[in-house]
Amino acid sequence: MCRKPCGLFIATAMLIMAGCNTSHDVQVAPLEVKPIHITIDVNVKVDRALDSYFDDIDKAEEKIIQK
């Protein structure tokens, strides 16, 4: 009497366990690293000189306005 339900339970359990068995084959291709050339135009010295020049003009303008 217990043979059919037990057999069905065991068969179902085996199918579930077979579904849990997974395997993955992952292949990593070798990476190729190429040099990167970056050109940056930096004009910090000129920018600072312009800032100081315009600061002088602003200070002179403030003195004229205050008088």
N, CA, C and O atoms as a Tripos MOL2 file, in Angstrom:
@<TRIPOS>MOLECULE
protein
  268   267    67     0     0
PROTEIN
NO_CHARGES

@<TRIPOS>ATOM
      1 N           0.7990   -1.1810    0.0000 N.3       1 MET1
      2 CA          0.0000    0.0000    0.0000 C.3       1 MET1
      3 C           0.8570    1.2670    0.0000 C.2       1 MET1
      4 O           0.4890    2.2620   -0.6240 O.2       1 MET1
      5 N           1.9540    1.2390    0.6690 N.am      2 CYS2
      6 CA          2.8360    2.3970    0.7680 C.3       2 CYS2
      7 C           3.8220    2.4490   -0.3990 C.2       2 CYS2
      8 O           4.5610    3.4230   -0.5380 O.2       2 CYS2
      9 N           3.8400    1.4210   -1.2310 N.am      3 ARG3
     10 CA          4.8380    1.3600   -2.3050 C.3       3 ARG3
     11 C           4.6310    2.4580   -3.3430 C.2       3 ARG3
     12 O           5.5960    3.1220   -3.7210 O.2       3 ARG3
     13 N           3.4220    2.6650   -3.8090 N.am      4 LYS4
     14 CA          3.1870    3.6680   -4.8520 C.3       4 LYS4
     15 C           3.4540    5.0890   -4.3430 C.2       4 LYS4
     16 O           4.1850    5.8270   -5.0040 O.2       4 LYS4
     17 N           2.8950    5.5080   -3.1980 N.am      5 PRO5
     18 CA          3.1940    6.8690   -2.7420 C.3       5 PRO5
     19 C           4.6730    7.0430   -2.3790 C.2       5 PRO5
     20 O           5.2450    8.1030   -2.6360 O.2       5 PRO5
     21 N           5.2870    6.0390   -1.7990 N.am      6 CYS6
     22 CA          6.7130    6.1480   -1.4480 C.3       6 CYS6
     23 C           7.5730    6.2050   -2.6970 C.2       6 CYS6
     24 O           8.5240    6.9840   -2.7690 O.2       6 CYS6
     25 N           7.2400    5.3810   -3.6820 N.am      7 GLY7
     26 CA          7.9880    5.3710   -4.9440 C.3       7 GLY7
     27 C           7.8280    6.6900   -5.6740 C.2       7 GLY7
     28 O           8.7890    7.2150   -6.2360 O.2       7 GLY7
     29 N           6.6030    7.2320   -5.6660 N.am      8 LEU8
     30 CA          6.3480    8.5210   -6.3030 C.3       8 LEU8
     31 C           7.1170    9.6350   -5.5900 C.2       8 LEU8
     32 O           7.6780   10.5210   -6.2330 O.2       8 LEU8
     33 N           7.1350    9.5800   -4.2670 N.am      9 PHE9
     34 CA          7.8770   10.5640   -3.4890 C.3       9 PHE9
     35 C           9.3720   10.4830   -3.7800 C.2       9 PHE9
     36 O          10.0290   11.5090   -3.9540 O.2       9 PHE9
     37 N           9.9020    9.2810   -3.8330 N.am     10 ILE10
     38 CA         11.3400    9.0960   -4.1030 C.3      10 ILE10
     39 C          11.6770    9.5650   -5.5160 C.2      10 ILE10
     40 O          12.7040   10.2120   -5.7160 O.2      10 ILE10
     41 N          10.8260    9.2510   -6.5020 N.am     11 ALA11
     42 CA         11.0790    9.6710   -7.8870 C.3      11 ALA11
     43 C          11.0400   11.2010   -7.9910 C.2      11 ALA11
     44 O          11.8710   11.8100   -8.6660 O.2      11 ALA11
     45 N          10.0760   11.8010   -7.3200 N.am     12 THR12
     46 CA          9.9840   13.2570   -7.3380 C.3      12 THR12
     47 C          11.1990   13.8920   -6.6710 C.2      12 THR12
     48 O          11.7450   14.8750   -7.1710 O.2      12 THR12
     49 N          11.6120   13.3370   -5.5590 N.am     13 ALA13
     50 CA         12.7840   13.8550   -4.8560 C.3      13 ALA13
     51 C          14.0350   13.7330   -5.7190 C.2      13 ALA13
     52 O          14.8720   14.6350   -5.7190 O.2      13 ALA13
     53 N          14.1730   12.6430   -6.4470 N.am     14 MET14
     54 CA         15.3370   12.4530   -7.3150 C.3      14 MET14
     55 C          15.3200   13.4640   -8.4720 C.2      14 MET14
     56 O          16.3670   13.9880   -8.8520 O.2      14 MET14
     57 N          14.1360   13.7360   -9.0290 N.am     15 LEU15
     58 CA         14.0500   14.7240  -10.1090 C.3      15 LEU15
     59 C          14.3980   16.1230   -9.6020 C.2      15 LEU15
     60 O          15.0760   16.8930  -10.2820 O.2      15 LEU15
     61 N          13.9280   16.4340   -8.4060 N.am     16 ILE16
     62 CA         14.2370   17.7420   -7.8360 C.3      16 ILE16
     63 C          15.7360   17.8670   -7.5860 C.2      16 ILE16
     64 O          16.3280   18.9050   -7.8810 O.2      16 ILE16
     65 N          16.3440   16.8360   -7.0530 N.am     17 MET17
     66 CA         17.7860   16.8690   -6.7820 C.3      17 MET17
     67 C          18.5890   16.9340   -8.0870 C.2      17 MET17
     68 O          19.6380   17.5760   -8.1370 O.2      17 MET17
     69 N          18.1030   16.2750   -9.1340 N.am     18 ALA18
     70 CA         18.8070   16.3290  -10.4240 C.3      18 ALA18
     71 C          18.7260   17.7410  -11.0090 C.2      18 ALA18
     72 O          19.6570   18.1850  -11.6820 O.2      18 ALA18
     73 N          17.6200   18.4460  -10.7570 N.am     19 GLY19
     74 CA         17.4780   19.8080  -11.2400 C.3      19 GLY19
     75 C          18.3950   20.7810  -10.5170 C.2      19 GLY19
     76 O          18.7320   21.8330  -11.0600 O.2      19 GLY19
     77 N          18.7970   20.4500   -9.3210 N.am     20 CYS20
     78 CA         19.6880   21.3180   -8.5440 C.3      20 CYS20
     79 C          21.1450   21.1510   -8.9410 C.2      20 CYS20
     80 O          21.9830   21.9860   -8.6020 O.2      20 CYS20
     81 N          21.4430   20.1050   -9.6390 N.am     21 ASN21
     82 CA         22.8240   19.8470  -10.0360 C.3      21 ASN21
     83 C          23.1270   20.6730  -11.2920 C.2      21 ASN21
     84 O          22.6960   20.3170  -12.3890 O.2      21 ASN21
     85 N          23.8500   21.7470  -11.1330 N.am     22 THR22
     86 CA         24.2080   22.5950  -12.2640 C.3      22 THR22
     87 C          25.7210   22.7330  -12.3300 C.2      22 THR22
     88 O          26.4210   22.6270  -11.3220 O.2      22 THR22
     89 N          26.1960   22.9660  -13.5170 N.am     23 SER23
     90 CA         27.6250   23.2300  -13.6870 C.3      23 SER23
     91 C          27.7770   24.3080  -14.7620 C.2      23 SER23
     92 O          27.0120   24.3630  -15.7240 O.2      23 SER23
     93 N          28.7620   25.1430  -14.5760 N.am     24 HIS24
     94 CA         29.0060   26.2420  -15.5000 C.3      24 HIS24
     95 C          30.4540   26.1840  -15.9460 C.2      24 HIS24
     96 O          31.3630   25.9790  -15.1410 O.2      24 HIS24
     97 N          30.6520   26.3670  -17.2370 N.am     25 ASP25
     98 CA         31.9930   26.4040  -17.7940 C.3      25 ASP25
     99 C          32.2580   27.8390  -18.2460 C.2      25 ASP25
    100 O          31.7200   28.2900  -19.2560 O.2      25 ASP25
    101 N          33.0820   28.5420  -17.4970 N.am     26 VAL26
    102 CA         33.3750   29.9370  -17.7860 C.3      26 VAL26
    103 C          34.8030   30.0280  -18.3020 C.2      26 VAL26
    104 O          35.7470   29.5590  -17.6670 O.2      26 VAL26
    105 N          34.9340   30.6410  -19.4670 N.am     27 GLN27
    106 CA         36.2590   30.8240  -20.0380 C.3      27 GLN27
    107 C          36.5650   32.3130  -20.0810 C.2      27 GLN27
    108 O          35.7380   33.1150  -20.5160 O.2      27 GLN27
    109 N          37.7400   32.6700  -19.6350 N.am     28 VAL28
    110 CA         38.1570   34.0720  -19.6290 C.3      28 VAL28
    111 C          39.2000   34.2520  -20.7180 C.2      28 VAL28
    112 O          40.2710   33.6460  -20.6840 O.2      28 VAL28
    113 N          38.8690   35.0920  -21.6790 N.am     29 ALA29
    114 CA         39.8060   35.3580  -22.7600 C.3      29 ALA29
    115 C          40.9150   36.2690  -22.2330 C.2      29 ALA29
    116 O          40.6670   37.0980  -21.3570 O.2      29 ALA29
    117 N          42.1170   36.1270  -22.7500 N.am     30 PRO30
    118 CA         43.1990   37.0030  -22.2940 C.3      30 PRO30
    119 C          42.8870   38.4570  -22.6420 C.2      30 PRO30
    120 O          42.4040   38.7570  -23.7340 O.2      30 PRO30
    121 N          43.1650   39.3390  -21.7140 N.am     31 LEU31
    122 CA         42.9030   40.7610  -21.9120 C.3      31 LEU31
    123 C          44.0730   41.4240  -22.6110 C.2      31 LEU31
    124 O          45.2350   41.1500  -22.3120 O.2      31 LEU31
    125 N          43.7470   42.2940  -23.5420 N.am     32 GLU32
    126 CA         44.7840   43.0280  -24.2590 C.3      32 GLU32
    127 C          44.7660   44.4680  -23.7550 C.2      32 GLU32
    128 O          43.7590   45.1650  -23.8750 O.2      32 GLU32
    129 N          45.8750   44.8990  -23.1990 N.am     33 VAL33
    130 CA         45.9740   46.2510  -22.6620 C.3      33 VAL33
    131 C          46.7690   47.0940  -23.6470 C.2      33 VAL33
    132 O          47.9330   46.8200  -23.9410 O.2      33 VAL33
    133 N          46.1000   48.1350  -24.1490 N.am     34 LYS34
    134 CA         46.7520   49.0190  -25.1130 C.3      34 LYS34
    135 C          47.1040   50.3260  -24.4110 C.2      34 LYS34
    136 O          46.3850   50.7600  -23.5120 O.2      34 LYS34
    137 N          48.1960   50.9500  -24.8120 N.am     35 PRO35
    138 CA         48.5520   52.2360  -24.1870 C.3      35 PRO35
    139 C          47.5580   53.3270  -24.5900 C.2      35 PRO35
    140 O          47.0380   53.3460  -25.7050 O.2      35 PRO35
    141 N          47.3180   54.2150  -23.6590 N.am     36 ILE36
    142 CA         46.4060   55.3270  -23.8940 C.3      36 ILE36
    143 C          47.2160   56.6140  -23.8710 C.2      36 ILE36
    144 O          47.9540   56.8790  -22.9220 O.2      36 ILE36
    145 N          47.0740   57.3990  -24.9110 N.am     37 HIS37
    146 CA         47.7780   58.6700  -24.9920 C.3      37 HIS37
    147 C          46.7770   59.7880  -24.7350 C.2      37 HIS37
    148 O          45.7840   59.9200  -25.4500 O.2      37 HIS37
    149 N          47.0420   60.5860  -23.7170 N.am     38 ILE38
    150 CA         46.1590   61.6910  -23.3550 C.3      38 ILE38
    151 C          46.9560   62.9850  -23.4340 C.2      38 ILE38
    152 O          48.0410   63.1030  -22.8640 O.2      38 ILE38
    153 N          46.4050   63.9340  -24.1380 N.am     39 THR39
    154 CA         47.0380   65.2460  -24.2410 C.3      39 THR39
    155 C          46.1690   66.2460  -23.4890 C.2      39 THR39
    156 O          44.9910   66.4190  -23.8020 O.2      39 THR39
    157 N          46.7510   66.8920  -22.5080 N.am     40 ILE40
    158 CA         46.0320   67.8720  -21.7090 C.3      40 ILE40
    159 C          46.7680   69.1950  -21.8250 C.2      40 ILE40
    160 O          47.9690   69.2750  -21.5660 O.2      40 ILE40
    161 N          46.0480   70.2150  -22.2100 N.am     41 ASP41
    162 CA         46.6240   71.5510  -22.3270 C.3      41 ASP41
    163 C          46.2920   72.3030  -21.0410 C.2      41 ASP41
    164 O          45.1340   72.6390  -20.7930 O.2      41 ASP41
    165 N          47.2970   72.5620  -20.2360 N.am     42 VAL42
    166 CA         47.0840   73.2280  -18.9540 C.3      42 VAL42
    167 C          47.7620   74.5870  -18.9960 C.2      42 VAL42
    168 O          48.9660   74.7070  -19.2230 O.2      42 VAL42
    169 N          46.9520   75.5920  -18.7710 N.am     43 ASN43
    170 CA         47.4570   76.9650  -18.7820 C.3      43 ASN43
    171 C          47.2630   77.5860  -17.4100 C.2      43 ASN43
    172 O          46.6450   78.6440  -17.2890 O.2      43 ASN43
    173 N          47.7740   76.9500  -16.3970 N.am     44 VAL44
    174 CA         47.5830   77.4200  -15.0330 C.3      44 VAL44
    175 C          48.3400   78.7200  -14.7990 C.2      44 VAL44
    176 O          47.8330   79.6320  -14.1460 O.2      44 VAL44
    177 N          49.5260   78.8000  -15.3220 N.am     45 LYS45
    178 CA         50.3450   79.9880  -15.1000 C.3      45 LYS45
    179 C          49.6850   81.2190  -15.7120 C.2      45 LYS45
    180 O          49.6390   82.2770  -15.0840 O.2      45 LYS45
    181 N          49.1810   81.0860  -16.9180 N.am     46 VAL46
    182 CA         48.5140   82.1980  -17.5870 C.3      46 VAL46
    183 C          47.2260   82.5490  -16.8530 C.2      46 VAL46
    184 O          46.9040   83.7260  -16.6860 O.2      46 VAL46
    185 N          46.4920   81.5350  -16.4150 N.am     47 ASP47
    186 CA         45.2430   81.7620  -15.7000 C.3      47 ASP47
    187 C          45.4850   82.5240  -14.4010 C.2      47 ASP47
    188 O          44.7280   83.4350  -14.0660 O.2      47 ASP47
    189 N          46.5170   82.1640  -13.6800 N.am     48 ARG48
    190 CA         46.8440   82.8610  -12.4300 C.3      48 ARG48
    191 C          47.2750   84.3100  -12.7030 C.2      48 ARG48
    192 O          46.9200   85.2210  -11.9550 O.2      48 ARG48
    193 N          48.0290   84.5060  -13.7630 N.am     49 ALA49
    194 CA         48.4590   85.8590  -14.1090 C.3      49 ALA49
    195 C          47.2640   86.7270  -14.4700 C.2      49 ALA49
    196 O          47.2010   87.8920  -14.0760 O.2      49 ALA49
    197 N          46.3220   86.1760  -15.2090 N.am     50 LEU50
    198 CA         45.1190   86.9300  -15.5520 C.3      50 LEU50
    199 C          44.2820   87.2260  -14.3150 C.2      50 LEU50
    200 O          43.7340   88.3200  -14.1770 O.2      50 LEU50
    201 N          44.1830   86.2500  -13.4150 N.am     51 ASP51
    202 CA         43.4310   86.4840  -12.1790 C.3      51 ASP51
    203 C          44.0390   87.6190  -11.3720 C.2      51 ASP51
    204 O          43.3200   88.4880  -10.8800 O.2      51 ASP51
    205 N          45.3480   87.6160  -11.2350 N.am     52 SER52
    206 CA         45.9920   88.6790  -10.4570 C.3      52 SER52
    207 C          45.8450   90.0240  -11.1680 C.2      52 SER52
    208 O          45.6840   91.0490  -10.5050 O.2      52 SER52
    209 N          45.8970   90.0430  -12.4900 N.am     53 TYR53
    210 CA         45.7360   91.2880  -13.2450 C.3      53 TYR53
    211 C          44.3360   91.8550  -13.0380 C.2      53 TYR53
    212 O          44.1780   93.0460  -12.7670 O.2      53 TYR53
    213 N          43.3190   90.9990  -13.1660 N.am     54 PHE54
    214 CA         41.9510   91.4730  -12.9960 C.3      54 PHE54
    215 C          41.6450   91.8000  -11.5390 C.2      54 PHE54
    216 O          40.8120   92.6690  -11.2760 O.2      54 PHE54
    217 N          42.2880   91.1360  -10.5890 N.am     55 ASP55
    218 CA         42.1210   91.4960   -9.1840 C.3      55 ASP55
    219 C          42.6350   92.9060   -8.9330 C.2      55 ASP55
    220 O          42.0230   93.6750   -8.1930 O.2      55 ASP55
    221 N          43.7650   93.2410   -9.5570 N.am     56 ASP56
    222 CA         44.3070   94.5980   -9.4220 C.3      56 ASP56
    223 C          43.3310   95.6290   -9.9950 C.2      56 ASP56
    224 O          43.1250   96.6880   -9.4020 O.2      56 ASP56
    225 N          42.7410   95.3220  -11.1280 N.am     57 ILE57
    226 CA         41.7780   96.2370  -11.7420 C.3      57 ILE57
    227 C          40.5470   96.3850  -10.8530 C.2      57 ILE57
    228 O          40.0350   97.4910  -10.6780 O.2      57 ILE57
    229 N          40.0720   95.2750  -10.2910 N.am     58 ASP58
    230 CA         38.8990   95.3260   -9.4120 C.3      58 ASP58
    231 C          39.1850   96.1590   -8.1630 C.2      58 ASP58
    232 O          38.3330   96.9290   -7.7200 O.2      58 ASP58
    233 N          40.3810   96.0060   -7.5970 N.am     59 LYS59
    234 CA         40.7380   96.7810   -6.4060 C.3      59 LYS59
    235 C          40.8170   98.2750   -6.7350 C.2      59 LYS59
    236 O          40.3750   99.1170   -5.9530 O.2      59 LYS59
    237 N          41.3780   98.5860   -7.8890 N.am     60 ALA60
    238 CA         41.4800   99.9890   -8.2920 C.3      60 ALA60
    239 C          40.0770  100.5640   -8.5220 C.2      60 ALA60
    240 O          39.8090  101.7130   -8.1690 O.2      60 ALA60
    241 N          39.2040   99.7800   -9.1010 N.am     61 GLU61
    242 CA         37.8320  100.2270   -9.3540 C.3      61 GLU61
    243 C          37.1020  100.4680   -8.0280 C.2      61 GLU61
    244 O          36.3550  101.4390   -7.9070 O.2      61 GLU61
    245 N          37.3030   99.6150   -7.0550 N.am     62 GLU62
    246 CA         36.6810   99.7820   -5.7360 C.3      62 GLU62
    247 C          37.1690  101.0760   -5.0850 C.2      62 GLU62
    248 O          36.3850  101.7870   -4.4550 O.2      62 GLU62
    249 N          38.4540  101.3830   -5.2320 N.am     63 LYS63
    250 CA         38.9830  102.6120   -4.6620 C.3      63 LYS63
    251 C          38.3720  103.8440   -5.3340 C.2      63 LYS63
    252 O          38.0920  104.8400   -4.6670 O.2      63 LYS63
    253 N          38.1660  103.7790   -6.6430 N.am     64 ILE64
    254 CA         37.5830  104.9000   -7.3790 C.3      64 ILE64
    255 C          36.1300  105.0970   -6.9490 C.2      64 ILE64
    256 O          35.6870  106.2280   -6.7440 O.2      64 ILE64
    257 N          35.3920  103.9960   -6.8120 N.am     65 ILE65
    258 CA         33.9830  104.0740   -6.4330 C.3      65 ILE65
    259 C          33.8320  104.6050   -5.0190 C.2      65 ILE65
    260 O          32.9070  105.3710   -4.7480 O.2      65 ILE65
    261 N          34.7130  104.2200   -4.1190 N.am     66 GLN66
    262 CA         34.6190  104.6350   -2.7180 C.3      66 GLN66
    263 C          34.9360  106.1110   -2.5320 C.2      66 GLN66
    264 O          34.4600  106.7230   -1.5750 O.2      66 GLN66
    265 N          35.7060  106.6800   -3.3980 N.am     67 LYS67
    266 CA         36.0970  108.1000   -3.2480 C.3      67 LYS67
    267 C          34.9890  108.9770   -3.5570 C.2      67 LYS67
    268 O          35.1300  110.1980   -3.4860 O.2      67 LYS67
@<TRIPOS>BOND
     1     1     2 1
     2     2     3 1
     3     3     4 2
     4     3     5 am
     5     5     6 1
     6     6     7 1
     7     7     8 2
     8     7     9 am
     9     9    10 1
    10    10    11 1
    11    11    12 2
    12    11    13 am
    13    13    14 1
    14    14    15 1
    15    15    16 2
    16    15    17 am
    17    17    18 1
    18    18    19 1
    19    19    20 2
    20    19    21 am
    21    21    22 1
    22    22    23 1
    23    23    24 2
    24    23    25 am
    25    25    26 1
    26    26    27 1
    27    27    28 2
    28    27    29 am
    29    29    30 1
    30    30    31 1
    31    31    32 2
    32    31    33 am
    33    33    34 1
    34    34    35 1
    35    35    36 2
    36    35    37 am
    37    37    38 1
    38    38    39 1
    39    39    40 2
    40    39    41 am
    41    41    42 1
    42    42    43 1
    43    43    44 2
    44    43    45 am
    45    45    46 1
    46    46    47 1
    47    47    48 2
    48    47    49 am
    49    49    50 1
    50    50    51 1
    51    51    52 2
    52    51    53 am
    53    53    54 1
    54    54    55 1
    55    55    56 2
    56    55    57 am
    57    57    58 1
    58    58    59 1
    59    59    60 2
    60    59    61 am
    61    61    62 1
    62    62    63 1
    63    63    64 2
    64    63    65 am
    65    65    66 1
    66    66    67 1
    67    67    68 2
    68    67    69 am
    69    69    70 1
    70    70    71 1
    71    71    72 2
    72    71    73 am
    73    73    74 1
    74    74    75 1
    75    75    76 2
    76    75    77 am
    77    77    78 1
    78    78    79 1
    79    79    80 2
    80    79    81 am
    81    81    82 1
    82    82    83 1
    83    83    84 2
    84    83    85 am
    85    85    86 1
    86    86    87 1
    87    87    88 2
    88    87    89 am
    89    89    90 1
    90    90    91 1
    91    91    92 2
    92    91    93 am
    93    93    94 1
    94    94    95 1
    95    95    96 2
    96    95    97 am
    97    97    98 1
    98    98    99 1
    99    99   100 2
   100    99   101 am
   101   101   102 1
   102   102   103 1
   103   103   104 2
   104   103   105 am
   105   105   106 1
   106   106   107 1
   107   107   108 2
   108   107   109 am
   109   109   110 1
   110   110   111 1
   111   111   112 2
   112   111   113 am
   113   113   114 1
   114   114   115 1
   115   115   116 2
   116   115   117 am
   117   117   118 1
   118   118   119 1
   119   119   120 2
   120   119   121 am
   121   121   122 1
   122   122   123 1
   123   123   124 2
   124   123   125 am
   125   125   126 1
   126   126   127 1
   127   127   128 2
   128   127   129 am
   129   129   130 1
   130   130   131 1
   131   131   132 2
   132   131   133 am
   133   133   134 1
   134   134   135 1
   135   135   136 2
   136   135   137 am
   137   137   138 1
   138   138   139 1
   139   139   140 2
   140   139   141 am
   141   141   142 1
   142   142   143 1
   143   143   144 2
   144   143   145 am
   145   145   146 1
   146   146   147 1
   147   147   148 2
   148   147   149 am
   149   149   150 1
   150   150   151 1
   151   151   152 2
   152   151   153 am
   153   153   154 1
   154   154   155 1
   155   155   156 2
   156   155   157 am
   157   157   158 1
   158   158   159 1
   159   159   160 2
   160   159   161 am
   161   161   162 1
   162   162   163 1
   163   163   164 2
   164   163   165 am
   165   165   166 1
   166   166   167 1
   167   167   168 2
   168   167   169 am
   169   169   170 1
   170   170   171 1
   171   171   172 2
   172   171   173 am
   173   173   174 1
   174   174   175 1
   175   175   176 2
   176   175   177 am
   177   177   178 1
   178   178   179 1
   179   179   180 2
   180   179   181 am
   181   181   182 1
   182   182   183 1
   183   183   184 2
   184   183   185 am
   185   185   186 1
   186   186   187 1
   187   187   188 2
   188   187   189 am
   189   189   190 1
   190   190   191 1
   191   191   192 2
   192   191   193 am
   193   193   194 1
   194   194   195 1
   195   195   196 2
   196   195   197 am
   197   197   198 1
   198   198   199 1
   199   199   200 2
   200   199   201 am
   201   201   202 1
   202   202   203 1
   203   203   204 2
   204   203   205 am
   205   205   206 1
   206   206   207 1
   207   207   208 2
   208   207   209 am
   209   209   210 1
   210   210   211 1
   211   211   212 2
   212   211   213 am
   213   213   214 1
   214   214   215 1
   215   215   216 2
   216   215   217 am
   217   217   218 1
   218   218   219 1
   219   219   220 2
   220   219   221 am
   221   221   222 1
   222   222   223 1
   223   223   224 2
   224   223   225 am
   225   225   226 1
   226   226   227 1
   227   227   228 2
   228   227   229 am
   229   229   230 1
   230   230   231 1
   231   231   232 2
   232   231   233 am
   233   233   234 1
   234   234   235 1
   235   235   236 2
   236   235   237 am
   237   237   238 1
   238   238   239 1
   239   239   240 2
   240   239   241 am
   241   241   242 1
   242   242   243 1
   243   243   244 2
   244   243   245 am
   245   245   246 1
   246   246   247 1
   247   247   248 2
   248   247   249 am
   249   249   250 1
   250   250   251 1
   251   251   252 2
   252   251   253 am
   253   253   254 1
   254   254   255 1
   255   255   256 2
   256   255   257 am
   257   257   258 1
   258   258   259 1
   259   259   260 2
   260   259   261 am
   261   261   262 1
   262   262   263 1
   263   263   264 2
   264   263   265 am
   265   265   266 1
   266   266   267 1
   267   267   268 2
@<TRIPOS>SUBSTRUCTURE
     1 MET1         2 RESIDUE 1 A MET
     2 CYS2         6 RESIDUE 1 A CYS
     3 ARG3        10 RESIDUE 1 A ARG
     4 LYS4        14 RESIDUE 1 A LYS
     5 PRO5        18 RESIDUE 1 A PRO
     6 CYS6        22 RESIDUE 1 A CYS
     7 GLY7        26 RESIDUE 1 A GLY
     8 LEU8        30 RESIDUE 1 A LEU
     9 PHE9        34 RESIDUE 1 A PHE
    10 ILE10       38 RESIDUE 1 A ILE
    11 ALA11       42 RESIDUE 1 A ALA
    12 THR12       46 RESIDUE 1 A THR
    13 ALA13       50 RESIDUE 1 A ALA
    14 MET14       54 RESIDUE 1 A MET
    15 LEU15       58 RESIDUE 1 A LEU
    16 ILE16       62 RESIDUE 1 A ILE
    17 MET17       66 RESIDUE 1 A MET
    18 ALA18       70 RESIDUE 1 A ALA
    19 GLY19       74 RESIDUE 1 A GLY
    20 CYS20       78 RESIDUE 1 A CYS
    21 ASN21       82 RESIDUE 1 A ASN
    22 THR22       86 RESIDUE 1 A THR
    23 SER23       90 RESIDUE 1 A SER
    24 HIS24       94 RESIDUE 1 A HIS
    25 ASP25       98 RESIDUE 1 A ASP
    26 VAL26      102 RESIDUE 1 A VAL
    27 GLN27      106 RESIDUE 1 A GLN
    28 VAL28      110 RESIDUE 1 A VAL
    29 ALA29      114 RESIDUE 1 A ALA
    30 PRO30      118 RESIDUE 1 A PRO
    31 LEU31      122 RESIDUE 1 A LEU
    32 GLU32      126 RESIDUE 1 A GLU
    33 VAL33      130 RESIDUE 1 A VAL
    34 LYS34      134 RESIDUE 1 A LYS
    35 PRO35      138 RESIDUE 1 A PRO
    36 ILE36      142 RESIDUE 1 A ILE
    37 HIS37      146 RESIDUE 1 A HIS
    38 ILE38      150 RESIDUE 1 A ILE
    39 THR39      154 RESIDUE 1 A THR
    40 ILE40      158 RESIDUE 1 A ILE
    41 ASP41      162 RESIDUE 1 A ASP
    42 VAL42      166 RESIDUE 1 A VAL
    43 ASN43      170 RESIDUE 1 A ASN
    44 VAL44      174 RESIDUE 1 A VAL
    45 LYS45      178 RESIDUE 1 A LYS
    46 VAL46      182 RESIDUE 1 A VAL
    47 ASP47      186 RESIDUE 1 A ASP
    48 ARG48      190 RESIDUE 1 A ARG
    49 ALA49      194 RESIDUE 1 A ALA
    50 LEU50      198 RESIDUE 1 A LEU
    51 ASP51      202 RESIDUE 1 A ASP
    52 SER52      206 RESIDUE 1 A SER
    53 TYR53      210 RESIDUE 1 A TYR
    54 PHE54      214 RESIDUE 1 A PHE
    55 ASP55      218 RESIDUE 1 A ASP
    56 ASP56      222 RESIDUE 1 A ASP
    57 ILE57      226 RESIDUE 1 A ILE
    58 ASP58      230 RESIDUE 1 A ASP
    59 LYS59      234 RESIDUE 1 A LYS
    60 ALA60      238 RESIDUE 1 A ALA
    61 GLU61      242 RESIDUE 1 A GLU
    62 GLU62      246 RESIDUE 1 A GLU
    63 LYS63      250 RESIDUE 1 A LYS
    64 ILE64      254 RESIDUE 1 A ILE
    65 ILE65      258 RESIDUE 1 A ILE
    66 GLN66      262 RESIDUE 1 A GLN
    67 LYS67      266 RESIDUE 1 A LYS
